[in-house]
């Protein structure tokens, strides 16, 4: 490589910039450089300070794209969607919930009029086809009418998965520029290391914050889709060639930095538009499993500037032999949370009354969800919960469990 004498200078500059968005270069000890992160993240302290705080307990329900889908409906009109979502909102409100987390970008597409993403196939059956209505605007209006808060749920990286959707539209960002994504045996994903892909995600978040009266924007637990070294081998080799092997991070730490960089950018993008709009992340409940996704959840919890709330998916029964609910909860509450980051907990409503999960321990009682809620309510570290997902409110298998939970709420 030419001009070797300037390499140390270049690398130093890059390292200084990188520290803005990363918590550490060691996955095993993601909080090692806490002081540096806290100082750097203070750049966004004004936005955090301006965010309105409420003592109201979070009682959320996730509404997935499958529950919003119009693909198999006999009528795909605006009226049909309005009726469908009105029923969802009213059911949740009457049951004692106060927030809906609605999935508005499941496959690099949109349930709203977007300048960056095609219309989602779940509204018409065909990606890119205009449904002649704005589903997110309708959901915002209906939530406000029912005194419910609304968070826009986004899958940041997924373009397709297991042949869903069946066909990507011509204006899908990946079809327009395949360099921003990586194709695997089971799907297509935006490349977390690609700056254009990162900017695309930020632009998409920004247009939601600018154009819709949402209370929050949430990422789910899908980050790197695999630990396979071959997934982004070409990109990692390009990184090493650019800076020199002796100056580069390990593959694991490089991937973690790529995710942290995006999370920081998204947080700041949202706050630049409206400091009152919250940014939340719902990672996997088993805290160790997040390492395999290169999700630096400990830093997101303990450092300012990544997220306003974290909602781990603690979808375990109280007696699950592998990892029970309380032990999992303790692994999160034992973290030294930054005062600006709230902890909510995801409850597995889809498992209620079902013997297929957690070695049949969901059959031991019909008040597991209610008991878990009681544990959360009496834990000062937890600000509420989110229930996965809306379908369990209408599932006969879960009926006794859900009724007991609703009674506990009311």
VENPE-V57491 format. One record per backbone hydrogen bond with DSSP energy under -1.0 kcal/mol. CO is the residue of the C=O (numbers start at 1). NH is the residue of the N-H. Records with the same first field share a line. If there is no record, write none. Layout:
CO=NH ; NH
This chain:
3=6
4=7
6=10
7=11
8=12
9=13
10=14
11=15
12=16
13=17
14=18
15=19
17=20
18=21
29=32
31=34
33=37
34=38
35=39
36=40
37=41
40=43
41=44
42=45
44=48
45=49
46=50
58=385
59=98 ; 99
60=387
61=101
62=390
63=103
64=68
70=73
77=81
78=82
79=83
80=84
81=85
82=86
83=87
84=88
85=89
86=90
87=91
88=92
89=93
90=94
91=95
92=97
93=96
98=149
99=61
100=151
101=63
102=153
104=111
105=155
110=120
111=136
118=110
119=128
120=123
121=125
122=70
126=129
134=138
135=139
136=140
137=141
138=142
139=143
140=144
141=145
142=146
143=148
144=147
149=100
150=215 ; 216
151=102
152=218
153=104 ; 105
154=220
157=190
160=188
161=164
164=161
169=172
172=176
173=177
177=180
178=181
180=191
182=189
186=162
187=184
188=159 ; 160
189=182
191=194
194=198
195=199
196=200
197=201
198=202
199=203
200=204
201=205
202=206
203=207
204=208
205=209
206=210
207=211
208=212
212=214
215=278
216=152
217=280
218=154
219=282
228=231
232=236
233=237
234=238
235=239
236=240
237=241
238=242
239=243
240=244
244=247
245=248
250=254
251=255
252=256
253=257
254=258
255=259
256=260
257=261
258=262
259=263
260=264
261=265
262=266
263=267
264=268
265=269
266=270
267=271
268=272
270=273 ; 274
274=277
278=217
279=308 ; 309
280=219
281=311
283=313
286=289
288=291
290=293 ; 295
291=294
293=224
295=297
296=300
297=301
298=302
299=303
301=338
308=342
309=281
310=344
312=314 ; 346
313=285 ; 315
317=325
324=328
325=329
326=330
327=331
329=332 ; 333
330=334
332=335
335=337
338=341
342=310
343=383
345=386
347=349 ; 388
348=351
349=352
351=354
358=361
360=363
361=364
367=371
368=372
369=373
370=374
371=375
372=376
373=377
374=378
376=379
379=382
383=58
384=345
385=60
386=347
387=62
388=350
389=392
390=393
391=394
396=399
398=402
399=403
400=404
401=405
402=406
403=407
404=408
405=409
406=410
